[in-house]
Amino acid sequence: MADRPRDRKPIGLIGLGLMGTAICERLLATGYELVIHNRTADKAAPLVERGARWSENPLRECDRVIISLYTTEVVEEVLSQLEDAYRPGKLLIDTTTGDPQLTASLGARLATHGVDYLEVPISGSSEQTRRGQTTAMVAGPLRALDACRDLLDAIAAKTYYVGQWGDGVRMKLVTNLVLGLNRAVLAEGLVFAKSMGLSTERTLEVLLNSPASSRTMENKGPKMVAGEFAPQAKLSQHLKDVRLIIDEAARRGRELPLTALHVQLLERAEADGLGELDNSVIIRAIEEGLLPATASGAATRGIETLSSLLNEVE
């Protein structure tokens, strides 16, 4: 059971996409007073009806403010419009999955104003966030973590401190790499089963009770089988993260052969109009053969790279 608020001071929340809305609902259910802001005000109406309060600048009204936006660039843009409220002692808790280098630079700039910045990307869907079943990856000053432990305990089932600014996003990119490939593999397996005349419902049941089972399968398998793709986490959002993964790997001189194939599939799916649907819609992209012809060459290169790596290990 999540802790109740440690005090009665309101919590600010900027960004009401799928994740921001879920965080707001979770904290309202736990007893927090929320002061919310979004670039488009209409998204706030359902949350105001549930007890949140609208503000043009939550930073002015709250000592602790959660940020949940699309990219670090968007975070910087929004904060630039609110920076007249910067004061020593303010704490910003940023759940955005952004660019690690930009995130680290943002933390350093905020520190010059005496503002504590904590990077807290969340691993899990919006639905898992509502249920308090996510994992939080924290980076930044430890004093800031101590100052918002109650909020993290309310939002996430597990919280891990992973290092300095930038390291939170890096850890999130690792989790998203594995998570996204798990979804793609599950989708391909279900398509393969269907092509052989097997029931996808029974296939999923067998998989869930085999060594192949995973949390991804539990959460996304039923959506794939039912063909129900109401977004809990959008495909385009995951594509954004996979591009960040590729960029970060390139900075390190590291090839990611499976991710190179994955990004092509996601890009074709987005181009085919699937971007705003749940990321489990990757199964439709595989069913419809959306992988471009150039992927065969990428697959060959990927296999060659994997073989080379295995030979080095041997």
C-alpha positions in Angstrom: 0.0 0.0 0.0 1.4 3.4 -1.0 2.2 5.9 1.8 -0.2 8.7 2.4 1.0 12.2 1.7 3.8 13.2 4.1 2.3 16.7 4.3 -0.7 18.6 3.0 1.2 20.8 0.5 0.0 20.5 -3.1 2.0 18.7 -5.7 2.4 20.2 -9.2 2.1 18.2 -12.3 3.1 19.5 -15.8 2.1 17.3 -18.8 -1.1 15.4 -19.2 -0.4 12.8 -21.9 -1.0 9.1 -21.2 1.7 8.9 -18.5 1.1 12.3 -16.9 -2.7 11.6 -16.6 -2.0 8.2 -15.1 0.4 9.7 -12.5 -2.2 12.4 -11.7 -5.0 9.8 -11.2 -2.7 7.6 -9.1 -1.7 10.5 -6.8 -5.3 11.7 -6.4 -6.3 8.2 -5.4 -3.6 8.2 -2.8 -4.8 11.4 -1.2 -2.5 14.1 -2.7 -3.7 17.5 -3.8 -2.7 18.1 -7.4 -2.1 21.4 -9.2 -1.9 20.6 -12.9 -0.9 22.3 -16.2 -0.8 21.2 -19.8 0.0 23.1 -23.0 -3.6 22.2 -24.2 -5.9 23.0 -21.3 -8.8 20.8 -22.4 -7.0 17.7 -21.3 -7.2 18.9 -17.8 -11.0 19.0 -17.5 -11.6 15.3 -16.5 -8.8 15.6 -13.9 -10.3 18.8 -12.5 -13.6 17.0 -12.2 -11.8 14.4 -10.1 -10.3 17.0 -7.7 -7.2 18.4 -9.4 -6.8 22.1 -9.7 -5.7 23.9 -12.9 -2.8 26.4 -12.7 -1.0 28.4 -15.4 2.2 27.9 -13.4 2.4 25.1 -10.8 6.0 26.0 -10.1 4.7 29.2 -8.5 2.3 27.3 -6.2 4.2 24.1 -5.4 7.5 23.2 -3.9 7.5 19.8 -5.6 6.5 19.5 -9.3 6.4 16.4 -11.5 7.1 16.8 -15.2 5.8 14.3 -17.8 6.4 15.4 -21.4 7.4 14.0 -24.7 11.0 14.9 -25.1 13.7 16.9 -23.2 13.4 19.6 -25.9 9.7 20.0 -24.9 10.6 20.1 -21.2 13.1 22.9 -21.9 10.5 24.8 -23.9 7.8 24.5 -21.2 10.1 25.4 -18.4 11.4 28.4 -20.2 7.9 29.8 -20.0 7.7 29.2 -16.3 11.2 30.0 -15.1 10.2 33.3 -13.4 9.0 30.9 -10.6 12.4 29.3 -10.1 13.4 29.5 -6.4 16.0 27.8 -4.2 14.3 24.8 -2.6 12.1 23.9 -5.5 12.2 20.3 -6.7 11.4 19.2 -10.2 10.8 15.5 -10.8 11.1 14.7 -14.5 9.6 11.5 -15.7 10.2 12.3 -19.4 12.2 9.8 -21.5 14.5 12.2 -23.3 18.0 12.6 -24.5 20.6 11.7 -21.8 23.0 14.5 -22.7 20.3 17.2 -22.8 18.8 15.9 -19.5 22.2 16.2 -17.8 22.6 19.7 -19.1 19.1 20.7 -17.9 19.9 19.5 -14.4 23.1 21.5 -14.3 21.3 24.7 -15.5 18.5 24.3 -13.0 21.1 23.9 -10.2 22.4 27.4 -11.0 19.0 28.7 -9.9 19.1 26.6 -6.7 16.4 24.3 -8.1 16.8 20.6 -7.4 16.2 18.4 -10.5 15.6 14.7 -10.3 15.4 12.5 -13.4 12.8 9.8 -12.8 11.8 7.9 -16.0 9.1 5.3 -15.4 9.2 1.8 -16.8 5.6 0.6 -17.4 2.5 1.6 -19.2 -0.1 4.2 -18.2 -2.4 1.4 -17.0 0.4 -0.1 -14.9 1.0 3.4 -13.5 -2.6 3.7 -12.4 -2.2 0.3 -10.5 1.1 1.3 -9.0 3.0 -1.5 -10.8 5.8 0.4 -12.4 9.5 0.8 -11.8 11.1 4.2 -11.2 14.7 4.8 -12.2 16.1 7.8 -10.3 19.2 9.9 -11.2 20.4 13.1 -9.6 21.1 14.4 -6.1 20.4 12.0 -3.3 18.9 14.8 -1.2 16.3 15.3 -3.9 15.4 11.6 -3.8 15.0 11.8 0.0 12.7 14.8 -0.5 10.3 12.9 -2.8 10.4 9.3 -1.6 6.8 9.5 -0.6 5.7 10.4 -4.1 7.8 7.7 -5.7 6.4 5.1 -3.3 2.9 6.2 -4.3 3.6 6.0 -8.1 5.9 3.0 -8.4 6.2 -0.5 -7.0 10.0 -0.3 -7.1 12.4 2.6 -7.1 16.1 2.3 -8.1 18.8 5.0 -7.7 21.0 4.6 -10.8 23.4 7.5 -10.8 23.8 11.1 -11.9 21.8 13.1 -14.4 21.5 11.3 -17.7 21.8 7.8 -16.1 18.1 7.6 -15.4 17.3 7.9 -19.1 20.1 5.6 -20.1 18.7 2.9 -17.8 15.2 3.5 -19.2 16.5 3.1 -22.7 18.0 -0.3 -21.8 14.7 -1.4 -20.4 12.8 -0.1 -23.4 15.2 -1.9 -25.8 14.4 -5.3 -24.1 10.7 -4.5 -23.6 10.2 -3.5 -27.2 12.0 -6.5 -28.6 9.9 -8.7 -26.3 6.7 -7.2 -27.8 8.0 -7.7 -31.4 9.0 -11.3 -30.7 5.6 -12.1 -29.1 3.8 -10.5 -32.1 5.9 -12.6 -34.5 5.2 -15.8 -32.6 1.5 -15.2 -32.6 1.5 -14.4 -36.3 3.5 -17.6 -36.9 1.1 -19.6 -34.9 -1.9 -18.2 -36.8 -0.2 -19.0 -40.1 0.0 -22.6 -39.1 -3.7 -22.8 -38.2 -3.2 -22.6 -34.5 -5.6 -20.7 -32.2 -3.9 -17.5 -31.0 -5.9 -17.7 -27.8 -4.6 -21.2 -27.0 -1.1 -20.2 -28.2 -1.0 -17.3 -25.8 -2.2 -19.6 -23.0 0.5 -22.1 -23.7 3.2 -19.4 -23.9 2.1 -17.9 -20.6 2.6 -21.3 -19.0 5.9 -22.0 -20.6 9.5 -20.8 -20.1 8.8 -18.2 -22.8 6.4 -16.3 -20.5 7.1 -12.7 -19.6 5.3 -9.7 -18.1 5.2 -8.2 -21.6 3.2 -11.3 -22.7 0.8 -10.9 -19.7 0.2 -7.2 -20.5 0.3 -7.1 -24.3 -0.6 -10.7 -25.3 -4.4 -10.3 -24.7 -4.5 -7.0 -26.6 -2.7 -8.7 -29.6 -5.0 -11.7 -29.6 -8.1 -9.5 -29.3 -6.9 -7.0 -31.8 -7.7 -4.2 -29.3 -5.2 -1.4 -29.5 -6.6 1.4 -27.4 -3.4 3.2 -26.3 -1.8 2.5 -23.0 1.6 3.5 -24.5 1.7 4.6 -28.1 3.7 3.0 -30.9 5.1 6.4 -31.9 6.3 7.1 -28.4 8.2 3.8 -28.4 9.6 4.6 -31.8 10.9 7.9 -30.4 12.6 6.0 -27.6 14.1 3.4 -30.0 15.7 6.2 -32.0 17.2 7.5 -28.8 18.6 4.0 -28.2 20.2 4.0 -31.6 21.6 7.5 -31.1 23.1 6.6 -27.7 24.6 3.4 -29.0 26.2 5.3 -31.9 27.8 7.6 -29.5 29.4 4.6 -27.9 30.4 3.0 -31.2 28.1 0.1 -30.5 26.0 -1.8 -33.1 22.5 -3.1 -32.0 21.5 -5.4 -34.9 18.1 -6.5 -33.5 17.2 -2.9 -32.7 18.2 -1.8 -36.2 15.6 -4.2 -37.5 13.1 -3.1 -34.9 13.2 0.5 -35.8 12.5 -0.2 -39.4 9.4 -2.1 -38.5 8.2 0.6 -36.2 8.9 3.3 -38.8 6.8 1.4 -41.4 4.0 0.9 -38.9 4.0 4.6 -38.1 4.0 5.4 -41.8 1.0 3.1 -42.2 -1.0 5.1 -39.7 -0.5 2.9 -36.6 1.5 5.4 -34.5 -1.2 6.7 -32.3 -2.4 3.1 -31.3 -1.0 1.0 -28.5 2.5 -0.3 -29.1 1.0 -3.9 -29.1 -0.2 -3.0 -32.6 3.2 -4.1 -33.8 1.5 -7.4 -34.4 -0.6 -5.8 -37.2 2.6 -4.5 -38.8 4.0 -8.0 -38.9 0.7 -9.5 -40.1 0.6 -7.0 -43.0 4.2 -7.5 -43.9 5.2 -3.9 -43.4 8.9 -4.6 -43.0 10.7 -3.0 -46.0 12.6 -5.1 -48.4 15.8 -3.5 -47.2 15.3 -5.3 -43.9 16.5 -8.6 -45.5 19.9 -7.0 -45.9 19.8 -5.7 -42.4 18.8 -9.1 -41.1 21.8 -10.6 -42.9 24.1 -8.0 -41.4 22.5 -8.6 -38.0 23.1 -12.3 -38.2 26.7 -11.8 -39.3 27.3 -9.4 -36.4 25.8 -11.8 -33.9 27.9 -14.7 -35.3 31.0 -12.5 -35.0 30.2 -11.7 -31.4 29.5 -15.3 -30.5 32.9 -16.3 -32.1 34.6 -13.7 -30.0 33.0 -15.1 -26.9 34.1 -18.6 -27.8 
